[in-house]
């Protein structure tokens, strides 16, 4: 399968109103192949014309024919919570089904977060998301050294309080008072049958935790997820991510060589 690449990086604020409108229309056509439950006006508000201080969009394209197959929009918000300045990163990402599981969004998110942290080392920063399918949540939970909630960690009271405050700040409506981490998002992943079977039968503890916490994710419900963007958390997480793919790549290379040798 052809790999996904980023052919273009766009700052919507630098475009003319007409160019932003065209960009939004193009990306919404791709979005409809990935999600349902969101109209074009709301998509434009969340992804292209976000009220964030800075928005950066990566356009994913098929390497062969330059067809747009997905997007990753990163937003930087500056908030005051309990009279304390915070930098909050949020994002929306989507890849058409045949290109999923490439982890392209994780790589670009790591890069953006690390770049900003290096330039602003004293800023208190968080990445705040509300994934609407188990695989997205599981990738963050797997690679991030500290991410809340997780099946194997206890959430500190101050972190839980901040998560509830940010959920209200970003208008993520609560569904059940007894389950405050599950919120109404409205985006519904158009999952393939293979993905549905995988989610229901998967033994991955992060996937199982997500589904147990949010069994109605196929109705557009997401799980509040917060990741502190400290140097320690970013460095440990990036090292884990890098080592995993380095080892995986080496194993595949060695298996390929063994396969070729056996055919001689």
Backbone torsions as a table, in degrees:
resi	resn	phi	psi	omega
1	UNK	NA	138.0	179.2
2	UNK	-64.1	135.4	-180.0
3	UNK	-72.9	154.3	175.7
4	UNK	-88.6	135.5	177.0
5	UNK	-126.0	163.2	171.5
6	UNK	-95.6	108.0	-178.8
7	UNK	-86.2	-19.3	-173.8
8	UNK	-155.4	139.9	173.9
9	UNK	-117.1	128.7	-172.5
10	UNK	-126.9	134.6	169.0
11	UNK	-104.0	104.7	-177.2
12	UNK	-55.3	-32.7	-178.0
13	UNK	-64.3	-20.0	-179.6
14	UNK	-90.6	-2.8	-179.7
15	UNK	-92.7	158.5	172.3
16	UNK	-72.0	159.3	177.1
17	UNK	-53.7	-39.2	179.8
18	UNK	-67.1	-41.0	179.4
19	UNK	-66.3	-38.0	176.9
20	UNK	-64.7	-39.5	179.0
21	UNK	-63.0	-43.8	179.0
22	UNK	-64.1	-41.8	178.5
23	UNK	-61.4	-44.8	-179.5
24	UNK	-61.7	-41.7	-179.9
25	UNK	-65.6	-41.6	179.6
26	UNK	-64.6	-46.5	-177.8
27	UNK	-69.5	-31.8	179.7
28	UNK	-66.8	-32.5	176.6
29	UNK	-62.7	-39.3	176.8
30	UNK	-70.7	-42.7	-179.7
31	UNK	-54.8	-40.0	-177.8
32	UNK	-66.6	-19.6	175.6
33	UNK	-81.3	-13.1	-174.2
34	UNK	-110.3	-42.2	-175.8
35	UNK	-127.9	162.8	165.9
36	UNK	-133.4	170.2	177.9
37	UNK	98.8	0.3	-178.8
38	UNK	-132.0	132.2	178.7
39	UNK	-87.2	172.0	-173.4
40	UNK	-65.0	-36.1	-179.4
41	UNK	-64.5	-46.6	-179.9
42	UNK	-68.0	-36.6	176.5
43	UNK	-59.4	-46.2	179.6
44	UNK	-59.4	-41.0	-179.0
45	UNK	-65.9	-43.4	-176.8
46	UNK	-75.1	-40.8	-167.8
47	UNK	-99.6	-52.6	-171.4
48	UNK	-95.0	-49.7	-178.5
49	UNK	-106.1	49.7	179.5
50	UNK	-64.9	147.9	175.5
51	UNK	-75.6	4.8	179.8
52	UNK	-60.7	156.6	177.6
53	UNK	-65.2	-39.5	178.1
54	UNK	-138.3	134.9	174.1
55	UNK	-126.7	133.8	178.9
56	UNK	-131.5	129.1	-176.6
57	UNK	-118.9	127.7	172.9
58	UNK	-97.6	131.3	178.4
59	UNK	-102.6	121.5	178.1
60	UNK	-91.0	134.7	-179.3
61	UNK	-132.4	150.9	171.4
62	UNK	-67.1	129.9	-174.5
63	UNK	-64.5	-29.2	-175.9
64	UNK	-77.9	-52.2	-171.2
65	UNK	-116.5	7.9	176.4
66	UNK	65.3	18.1	176.6
67	UNK	-70.1	134.4	176.6
68	UNK	-72.9	123.5	-177.1
69	UNK	-119.3	3.0	178.1
70	UNK	173.1	179.6	-179.1
71	UNK	-151.6	159.7	173.9
72	UNK	-143.0	109.3	-178.5
73	UNK	-104.4	123.5	179.0
74	UNK	-109.0	131.0	-178.6
75	UNK	-122.8	138.2	175.6
76	UNK	-114.1	118.7	178.8
77	UNK	-109.0	145.7	172.9
78	UNK	-113.5	114.8	-173.9
79	UNK	-122.6	161.1	170.6
80	UNK	-120.2	119.3	178.9
81	UNK	-123.5	124.3	-174.3
82	UNK	54.0	40.3	178.3
83	UNK	61.8	26.0	178.3
84	UNK	-120.2	128.8	-179.6
85	UNK	-72.6	133.2	179.2
86	UNK	-132.4	147.5	170.5
87	UNK	-105.2	122.1	-177.6
88	UNK	-116.9	120.8	173.3
89	UNK	-94.0	137.2	173.1
90	UNK	-132.2	166.8	-177.8
91	UNK	-159.0	155.1	168.0
92	UNK	-127.9	135.5	-178.2
93	UNK	-143.7	148.9	176.9
94	UNK	-160.0	139.6	173.3
95	UNK	-129.5	140.1	177.0
96	UNK	-59.7	153.0	-168.9
97	UNK	-49.3	-43.3	-174.3
98	UNK	-70.9	-7.4	-179.7
99	UNK	-114.5	7.0	-178.9
100	UNK	-72.6	170.0	178.1
101	UNK	68.5	23.9	177.3
102	UNK	-94.0	-13.7	179.5
103	UNK	61.6	21.9	178.2
104	UNK	-62.3	-38.3	-178.6
105	UNK	-65.4	-36.4	178.7
106	UNK	-62.3	-45.6	-178.4
107	UNK	-60.8	-48.3	-177.0
108	UNK	-70.3	-32.8	177.2
109	UNK	-65.9	-44.8	176.8
110	UNK	-55.3	-46.1	-176.6
111	UNK	-62.9	-45.6	-179.0
112	UNK	-65.6	-43.2	-178.9
113	UNK	-64.5	-43.6	-178.6
114	UNK	-65.9	-42.5	178.8
115	UNK	-58.9	-45.8	-178.0
116	UNK	-67.9	-39.2	-178.8
117	UNK	-65.1	-37.8	179.1
118	UNK	-64.5	-40.5	-179.5
119	UNK	-75.2	-30.6	-177.9
120	UNK	-126.1	69.0	-172.9
121	UNK	-64.8	-23.6	-176.0
122	UNK	-94.9	-3.3	179.4
123	UNK	-73.2	139.0	172.5
124	UNK	-85.9	117.6	-169.3
125	UNK	-126.7	146.8	176.3
126	UNK	-142.6	152.9	170.3
127	UNK	-109.3	122.2	-173.2
128	UNK	-123.3	116.2	-177.8
129	UNK	-133.8	170.0	177.7
130	UNK	-142.3	74.3	-173.8
131	UNK	-59.3	139.4	-178.5
132	UNK	-105.8	10.2	169.1
133	UNK	-146.3	154.3	-172.6
134	UNK	-61.7	-35.3	-175.3
135	UNK	-65.8	-41.3	179.7
136	UNK	-63.6	-47.7	178.4
137	UNK	-59.4	-44.0	-175.7
138	UNK	-62.7	-34.9	179.0
139	UNK	-65.5	-44.3	177.8
140	UNK	-65.6	-44.1	-178.7
141	UNK	-63.6	-34.0	-179.0
142	UNK	-72.2	-45.3	-171.6
143	UNK	-91.9	-24.1	-179.2
144	UNK	-84.9	125.1	179.7
145	UNK	-59.2	-46.4	175.6
146	UNK	-120.6	117.3	175.4
147	UNK	-147.5	141.9	-177.6
148	UNK	-127.5	136.5	-3.3
149	UNK	-83.2	163.0	174.5
150	UNK	-140.9	153.5	-176.9
151	UNK	-65.1	-25.2	-173.1
152	UNK	-113.4	24.2	178.7
153	UNK	-142.3	156.3	176.4
154	UNK	-99.4	133.0	-179.0
155	UNK	-81.5	121.3	176.3
156	UNK	-59.6	144.1	-178.6
157	UNK	-53.9	-39.5	-177.7
158	UNK	-69.6	-30.8	177.2
159	UNK	-71.2	-43.2	178.3
160	UNK	-61.3	-42.6	178.3
161	UNK	-60.8	-44.6	179.8
162	UNK	-62.7	-41.1	179.9
163	UNK	-61.5	-41.5	179.0
164	UNK	-67.1	-38.8	179.0
165	UNK	-65.8	-42.3	-179.8
166	UNK	-68.7	-35.7	177.4
167	UNK	-60.6	-42.1	177.1
168	UNK	-68.1	-40.1	-179.3
169	UNK	-60.0	-37.4	-178.6
170	UNK	-99.7	14.1	172.1
171	UNK	59.0	43.3	174.8
172	UNK	-94.1	104.9	-170.6
173	UNK	-72.4	137.5	177.4
174	UNK	-75.9	146.0	-178.5
175	UNK	-104.0	-42.5	-177.7
176	UNK	-136.6	121.5	-178.5
177	UNK	-59.6	-25.0	179.5
178	UNK	-83.3	-5.6	-179.2
179	UNK	-138.5	68.9	-170.2
180	UNK	-68.7	-12.7	-179.7
181	UNK	-81.3	-15.0	178.3
182	UNK	-94.7	125.2	-176.1
183	UNK	-130.2	155.2	177.6
184	UNK	-79.0	121.1	178.0
185	UNK	-109.0	-45.3	177.7
186	UNK	101.3	-23.0	177.8
187	UNK	-79.8	129.8	-179.4
188	UNK	-121.2	120.6	179.4
189	UNK	-69.0	129.8	175.5
190	UNK	-83.0	82.5	-173.5
191	UNK	-74.6	147.0	173.8
192	UNK	-78.9	164.2	177.6
193	UNK	-62.1	-37.1	178.3
194	UNK	-60.8	-42.0	178.8
195	UNK	-66.6	-41.4	-179.9
196	UNK	-62.6	-43.3	178.8
197	UNK	-64.0	-42.3	-179.7
198	UNK	-61.4	-47.4	-177.7
199	UNK	-61.1	-41.3	-175.9
200	UNK	-75.6	-25.2	-177.0
201	UNK	-107.1	-5.1	-173.5
202	UNK	-68.6	139.6	176.4
203	UNK	-98.5	1.3	177.0
204	UNK	-56.8	123.2	-175.0
205	UNK	-62.7	-30.2	178.3
206	UNK	-70.4	-41.1	177.4
207	UNK	-64.7	-44.6	-179.1
208	UNK	-63.5	-41.3	178.8
209	UNK	-60.2	-45.4	-179.2
210	UNK	-61.3	-48.3	-176.4
211	UNK	-66.6	-40.0	178.0
212	UNK	-64.0	-38.3	-179.8
213	UNK	-75.4	-33.9	-171.9
214	UNK	-135.6	67.6	-176.6
215	UNK	-64.7	-21.2	-178.9
216	UNK	-99.3	33.9	179.2
217	UNK	-62.3	-24.4	179.3
218	UNK	-75.9	3.6	174.6
219	UNK	-106.2	10.1	178.7
220	UNK	91.7	20.7	176.5
221	UNK	-95.8	141.8	179.2
222	UNK	-123.3	171.0	179.6
223	UNK	-112.3	121.7	176.4
224	UNK	-56.7	128.7	-178.1
225	UNK	-137.2	126.2	-176.6
226	UNK	-124.1	133.6	178.5
227	UNK	-127.5	116.3	176.9
228	UNK	-67.3	130.9	-178.5
229	UNK	-99.0	67.9	173.1
230	UNK	-92.0	161.4	177.2
231	UNK	-58.4	-43.4	-178.3
232	UNK	-61.7	-47.7	-178.3
233	UNK	-64.2	-41.9	-179.6
234	UNK	-67.4	-42.6	-177.4
235	UNK	-67.9	-46.5	179.0
236	UNK	-63.2	-41.6	-178.3
237	UNK	-67.0	-44.5	-179.7
238	UNK	-64.9	-40.1	178.7
239	UNK	-62.2	-43.5	178.4
240	UNK	-60.9	-44.8	179.9
241	UNK	-63.7	-46.2	-177.7
242	UNK	-64.9	-44.6	-178.5
243	UNK	-65.8	-39.0	-180.0
244	UNK	-59.4	-46.8	-176.7
245	UNK	-77.4	-27.8	175.1
246	UNK	-66.3	-46.7	179.3
247	UNK	-65.6	-42.2	179.6
248	UNK	-61.3	-42.1	179.8
249	UNK	-65.6	-40.2	-179.9
250	UNK	-66.5	-40.7	178.9
251	UNK	-62.4	-44.6	179.1
252	UNK	-61.9	-40.2	-180.0
253	UNK	-63.5	-44.8	-179.2
254	UNK	-67.1	-38.8	177.0
255	UNK	-63.9	-38.2	178.8
256	UNK	-64.9	-41.8	179.1
257	UNK	-65.3	-40.3	178.4
258	UNK	-64.2	-39.8	178.9
259	UNK	-63.5	-41.8	179.1
260	UNK	-66.1	-39.3	-179.5
261	UNK	-66.1	-38.9	-178.9
262	UNK	-69.2	-20.7	-178.5
263	UNK	-87.8	-8.9	-178.7
264	UNK	-80.2	NA	NA
